[in-house]
Amino acid sequence: MRARRVVQRRSSPGVSLFVAAVAAVLFAAGHAAIGVEPARASEPVVPYQLGGGTIFGARPTALGLPVVPASGTFGAAPAEFLPRLREYHDSGQYERDIAAVARAAREYIASRMAEAARPVRVERVCATEFRRATRTYYTRVRTATRGGARGRTVYRRVREPLYRRVRTCRQRRIEPRRFKGKPTLVLDIDETSLSNYRYLAATGFSQVGVAQGAVLGGDAIAPTLELFNFAKRLGMAVFFITGTPPQLRQVREDNLRRVGYRDWDGAFYKPTDAPTARFKAEARATLEQHGYDVIANVGDQESDLAGGHADRAFKYPNPFYFIPN
């Protein structure tokens, strides 16, 4: 696990009040902390059904938890679960699980870009079929003798059904699967592009920890930053779609630039009264309407990925909190 330099910041009373206010906003937006089962060995990234669609990930939380069927907001995780959360993170398993999903997203992007770049192929396609035909011939028949009269010879026509084999060939044009617009990568911010773990751990995995990360600044999640740079090198567009309210746009974007994200193409910030899943799906639909083709959508919550408008969705593990809507 890579060593990270943590810069200690002292919060002024004004900042503390602002953090508390933001915590209230994010709490109302629908974050819910949950506990986990004991950590298991890392599993390969596989497709599974979640929220009516197919998502690629290790498991919904990467720890074998079911998806919480919630429509409201919960408080912090029970105290007995907190050591397990810390163990999952500090053991390096959390980082390995994230890296596995990011690697799967990168490989999918590479394969789609290569497929779209292939030239049109023309191949000869042949098929064999059996067609019904009729063979006509005449057979000689001698009539019987009747009343002393001698019989006579006649020729009768016979029609015999036959089947003959016919081989036909044609040219088939094979078009590669092109993009419908500019290829695009969509990323969530919290626990996808930026980690709030140090604030979550310091506050007992409470809502305040998420708010502190939004205001004071989170750390870059290295596999996501590598995925971001990989997409930019390929000439893709990259957009952030986040549940952060618009009032924190400048703070979040300063944080993203400070930890290494550069030259993204745009960002969508969710109004506090908008349902998360619907807002994010509509944002991706808006991108499609403006000539972008979202080929990969990466997030840590079901609400980041539900609603379609992406070729493939990739889910990072997040056992620290859950957004139900």
C-alpha positions as CSV (number, residue, x, y, z in Angstrom):
1,M,0.0,0.0,0.0
2,R,1.4,3.4,-1.0
3,A,2.4,5.7,1.8
4,R,0.5,8.9,1.8
5,R,1.6,12.2,3.3
6,V,-1.2,13.7,5.4
7,V,-1.1,17.4,6.0
8,Q,-2.7,18.4,9.3
9,R,-5.0,21.4,9.0
10,R,-6.3,23.5,11.9
11,S,-9.9,24.5,11.6
12,S,-11.0,28.0,12.6
13,P,-14.4,28.5,14.3
14,G,-15.8,29.8,11.0
15,V,-14.7,26.7,9.2
16,S,-16.1,24.5,11.9
17,L,-19.5,26.2,11.6
18,F,-19.3,25.8,7.8
19,V,-18.4,22.1,8.1
20,A,-21.4,21.6,10.4
21,A,-23.7,23.4,7.9
22,V,-22.4,21.3,5.1
23,A,-22.8,18.1,7.2
24,A,-26.5,19.0,7.6
25,V,-26.8,19.5,3.8
26,L,-25.2,16.1,3.0
27,F,-27.1,14.4,5.8
28,A,-30.3,15.6,4.2
29,A,-29.1,14.5,0.8
30,G,-29.3,10.8,1.9
31,H,-25.9,9.4,3.1
32,A,-26.3,6.4,5.4
33,A,-23.4,4.7,7.2
34,I,-23.6,1.0,7.5
35,G,-21.5,-1.8,9.1
36,V,-19.7,-4.7,7.5
37,E,-19.0,-8.4,7.9
38,P,-15.4,-9.6,8.5
39,A,-13.1,-8.9,5.5
40,R,-12.8,-11.7,2.9
41,A,-10.3,-12.4,0.2
42,S,-10.4,-10.3,-2.9
43,E,-12.7,-11.5,-5.6
44,P,-12.4,-10.9,-9.4
45,V,-14.4,-8.2,-11.0
46,V,-17.6,-9.8,-12.3
47,P,-21.0,-8.6,-13.6
48,Y,-23.9,-8.8,-11.3
49,Q,-27.4,-7.4,-11.2
50,L,-28.0,-4.3,-9.1
51,G,-30.9,-1.9,-9.2
52,G,-32.4,-3.4,-12.3
53,G,-29.1,-3.2,-14.3
54,T,-25.8,-4.9,-14.8
55,I,-22.9,-3.5,-12.8
56,F,-19.2,-4.6,-12.8
57,G,-17.6,-4.9,-9.5
58,A,-16.4,-7.2,-6.7
59,R,-19.6,-7.1,-4.8
60,P,-22.0,-4.3,-3.8
61,T,-19.6,-3.3,-1.0
62,A,-16.8,-5.8,-1.7
63,L,-17.4,-7.3,1.7
64,G,-20.4,-9.5,1.0
65,L,-23.0,-7.1,2.4
66,P,-26.5,-7.1,0.9
67,V,-27.7,-3.8,-0.5
68,V,-29.5,-1.9,2.2
69,P,-33.2,-1.5,1.3
70,A,-33.4,2.1,2.6
71,S,-35.3,5.2,1.6
72,G,-34.2,7.5,4.4
73,T,-31.1,8.5,6.2
74,F,-29.3,6.5,9.0
75,G,-26.8,7.6,11.6
76,A,-23.3,6.3,12.1
77,A,-22.5,2.6,12.0
78,P,-22.8,0.8,15.3
79,A,-19.5,1.0,17.3
80,E,-18.8,-2.7,17.1
81,F,-18.4,-2.5,13.3
82,L,-15.9,0.4,13.3
83,P,-12.8,-1.8,13.9
84,R,-13.8,-4.0,10.9
85,L,-14.1,-0.9,8.7
86,R,-10.6,0.2,9.8
87,E,-9.2,-3.3,9.3
88,Y,-10.6,-3.5,5.8
89,H,-9.0,-0.2,4.9
90,D,-5.7,-0.5,6.7
91,S,-5.0,-4.1,5.5
92,G,-4.8,-2.8,2.0
93,Q,-7.8,-4.9,0.9
94,Y,-9.9,-1.8,0.2
95,E,-7.2,-0.3,-2.1
96,R,-6.7,-3.6,-3.9
97,D,-10.5,-4.0,-4.5
98,I,-10.7,-0.4,-5.9
99,A,-7.6,-1.1,-8.1
100,A,-9.2,-4.2,-9.5
101,V,-12.4,-2.4,-10.6
102,A,-10.4,0.5,-12.0
103,R,-8.3,-1.9,-14.0
104,A,-11.4,-3.6,-15.4
105,A,-12.8,-0.2,-16.4
106,R,-9.4,0.7,-18.1
107,E,-9.4,-2.6,-20.0
108,Y,-12.9,-2.1,-21.2
109,I,-12.2,1.4,-22.4
110,A,-9.1,0.2,-24.3
111,S,-11.0,-2.6,-26.0
112,R,-13.9,-0.3,-27.0
113,M,-11.4,2.3,-28.4
114,A,-9.6,-0.4,-30.3
115,E,-12.8,-1.9,-31.7
116,A,-14.1,1.5,-32.9
117,A,-10.8,2.2,-34.6
118,R,-10.9,-1.0,-36.7
119,P,-11.4,-0.5,-40.5
120,V,-14.5,-1.8,-42.2
121,R,-14.0,-5.4,-43.3
122,V,-15.5,-7.1,-46.3
123,E,-15.7,-10.9,-46.3
124,R,-17.1,-13.6,-48.6
125,V,-19.9,-15.5,-47.0
126,C,-21.1,-18.7,-48.7
127,A,-24.0,-21.0,-47.9
128,T,-25.3,-24.3,-49.2
129,E,-29.0,-25.0,-49.5
130,F,-31.1,-27.8,-51.1
131,R,-33.6,-26.6,-53.6
132,R,-36.6,-28.8,-54.7
133,A,-36.6,-29.7,-58.4
134,T,-38.6,-32.2,-60.6
135,R,-37.2,-34.8,-63.0
136,T,-39.4,-35.6,-65.9
137,Y,-39.0,-38.7,-68.0
138,Y,-41.1,-41.2,-70.0
139,T,-41.5,-44.8,-69.4
140,R,-42.7,-47.4,-71.9
141,V,-45.8,-49.4,-70.9
142,R,-47.4,-52.2,-72.8
143,T,-51.2,-52.4,-72.4
144,A,-52.9,-55.7,-71.6
145,T,-54.7,-57.8,-74.2
146,R,-58.5,-57.4,-74.3
147,G,-61.1,-59.4,-76.2
148,G,-58.6,-61.0,-78.5
149,A,-57.1,-57.6,-79.4
150,R,-53.4,-57.4,-79.0
151,G,-52.0,-55.0,-76.5
152,R,-50.1,-52.0,-77.6
153,T,-47.1,-50.0,-76.3
154,V,-47.5,-46.5,-74.9
155,Y,-45.3,-44.0,-73.3
156,R,-46.3,-42.3,-70.1
157,R,-44.7,-39.2,-68.6
158,V,-43.4,-39.6,-65.1
159,R,-42.6,-36.5,-62.8
160,E,-40.2,-37.4,-60.0
161,P,-39.4,-34.9,-57.2
162,L,-35.7,-34.3,-56.6
163,Y,-33.5,-32.0,-54.4
164,R,-30.4,-30.5,-55.8
165,R,-27.6,-28.8,-53.8
166,V,-27.0,-25.1,-54.5
167,R,-24.1,-23.1,-53.2
168,T,-24.4,-19.3,-53.2
169,C,-21.8,-16.7,-52.1
170,R,-22.1,-13.0,-51.3
171,Q,-20.0,-10.1,-50.0
172,R,-20.7,-9.0,-46.4
173,R,-19.6,-5.7,-45.1
174,I,-18.6,-5.8,-41.4
175,E,-18.9,-2.5,-39.7
176,P,-17.1,-2.1,-36.3
177,R,-19.1,-0.8,-33.4
178,R,-18.6,2.9,-33.7
179,F,-19.2,5.6,-31.1
180,K,-22.4,7.6,-31.3
181,G,-20.6,10.7,-30.2
182,K,-17.3,11.6,-28.5
183,P,-16.2,8.7,-26.2
184,T,-16.7,9.8,-22.6
185,L,-15.8,8.7,-19.1
186,V,-18.0,9.7,-16.2
187,L,-16.7,9.7,-12.6
188,D,-18.3,10.3,-9.2
189,I,-16.2,12.3,-6.8
190,D,-16.6,11.2,-3.1
191,E,-15.0,7.7,-2.6
192,T,-14.5,7.4,-6.3
193,S,-12.1,10.2,-7.3
194,L,-11.4,11.6,-3.8
195,S,-11.1,9.7,-0.6
196,N,-12.7,11.1,2.6
197,Y,-11.4,8.1,4.7
198,R,-9.2,10.1,7.1
199,Y,-12.1,12.3,8.0
200,L,-14.5,9.4,8.2
201,A,-12.2,7.4,10.5
202,A,-11.6,10.4,12.7
203,T,-15.3,11.0,13.2
204,G,-16.4,7.4,13.8
205,F,-17.6,7.1,10.2
206,S,-20.3,9.8,10.7
207,Q,-21.9,12.3,8.3
208,V,-19.5,15.0,9.6
209,G,-16.6,13.1,8.1
210,V,-18.0,13.3,4.6
211,A,-18.7,17.0,5.1
212,Q,-15.2,17.6,6.3
213,G,-13.8,15.9,3.2
214,A,-15.9,18.1,1.0
215,V,-14.8,21.3,2.7
216,L,-11.2,20.6,3.8
217,G,-10.3,18.4,0.9
218,G,-10.0,14.7,0.2
219,D,-7.0,12.7,-1.1
220,A,-6.8,11.4,-4.6
221,I,-7.7,7.8,-5.1
222,A,-4.7,6.7,-7.2
223,P,-6.4,4.1,-9.4
224,T,-9.0,6.6,-10.4
225,L,-6.5,9.3,-11.2
226,E,-4.6,6.8,-13.4
227,L,-7.9,5.9,-15.1
228,F,-8.6,9.7,-15.6
229,N,-5.2,10.3,-17.2
230,F,-5.5,7.2,-19.3
231,A,-8.8,8.4,-20.7
232,K,-7.4,11.9,-21.4
233,R,-4.4,10.4,-23.3
234,L,-6.9,8.5,-25.5
235,G,-8.6,11.8,-26.4
236,M,-11.8,11.0,-24.4
237,A,-14.0,13.5,-22.6
238,V,-14.2,13.2,-18.8
239,F,-17.0,14.5,-16.7
240,F,-17.6,14.5,-13.0
241,I,-21.2,13.9,-11.8
242,T,-21.5,14.3,-8.1
243,G,-24.0,14.6,-5.3
244,T,-22.1,17.6,-3.9
245,P,-24.4,20.8,-3.9
246,P,-23.5,23.5,-6.4
247,Q,-22.5,25.9,-3.5
248,L,-19.3,23.8,-3.1
249,R,-18.3,23.7,-6.8
250,Q,-15.2,25.9,-6.4
251,V,-14.0,24.1,-3.3
252,R,-14.4,20.7,-4.9
253,E,-12.7,21.7,-8.2
254,D,-9.8,23.3,-6.3
255,N,-9.4,20.0,-4.4
256,L,-9.5,18.0,-7.6
257,R,-6.8,20.2,-9.3
258,R,-4.6,20.2,-6.1
259,V,-4.4,16.4,-6.1
260,G,-3.7,16.0,-9.8
261,Y,-6.9,16.0,-11.8
262,R,-6.5,18.4,-14.8
263,D,-8.5,19.6,-17.8
264,W,-11.7,17.7,-17.3
265,D,-14.6,18.6,-19.7
266,G,-17.3,19.5,-17.2
267,A,-19.0,18.7,-13.9
268,F,-22.6,18.3,-12.7
269,Y,-23.5,19.3,-9.1
270,K,-26.7,18.0,-7.6
271,P,-29.3,20.4,-6.1
272,T,-30.0,19.4,-2.5
273,D,-33.7,18.6,-3.2
274,A,-33.0,16.3,-6.3
275,P,-33.0,12.5,-5.9
276,T,-29.5,11.3,-6.5
277,A,-30.1,8.4,-8.9
278,R,-32.5,10.4,-11.1
279,F,-30.2,13.5,-11.2
280,K,-27.2,11.5,-12.3
281,A,-29.1,9.5,-14.9
282,E,-30.5,12.7,-16.3
283,A,-27.0,14.3,-16.4
284,R,-25.7,11.4,-18.5
285,A,-28.7,11.7,-20.8
286,T,-27.9,15.4,-21.2
287,L,-24.4,14.4,-22.2
288,E,-25.7,12.1,-24.9
289,Q,-28.0,14.9,-26.2
290,H,-24.9,17.1,-26.6
291,G,-22.9,14.6,-28.6
292,Y,-21.1,12.5,-26.0
293,D,-21.1,8.7,-25.8
294,V,-20.6,7.5,-22.2
295,I,-18.7,4.3,-22.6
296,A,-17.8,3.9,-18.9
297,N,-19.4,5.2,-15.7
298,V,-17.5,4.7,-12.4
299,G,-18.9,5.2,-8.9
300,D,-19.1,3.8,-5.4
301,Q,-22.9,3.8,-5.0
302,E,-25.8,2.2,-6.8
303,S,-27.3,5.7,-7.2
304,D,-24.1,6.7,-9.2
305,L,-24.8,4.0,-11.7
306,A,-28.6,3.4,-11.9
307,G,-30.7,4.6,-14.8
308,G,-28.5,3.6,-17.8
309,H,-27.1,6.1,-20.4
310,A,-23.7,4.4,-20.2
311,D,-22.2,1.4,-22.1
312,R,-20.9,-0.2,-18.9
313,A,-21.1,0.7,-15.2
314,F,-18.3,0.0,-12.7
315,K,-18.8,0.0,-9.0
316,Y,-16.1,0.7,-6.4
317,P,-16.5,-0.9,-2.9
318,N,-17.8,1.5,-0.2
319,P,-18.6,-0.2,3.1
320,F,-18.4,3.2,5.0
321,Y,-21.7,4.7,4.0
322,F,-24.6,4.1,1.7
323,I,-26.8,6.5,-0.3
324,P,-30.2,4.9,-0.7
325,N,-31.7,7.2,-3.4
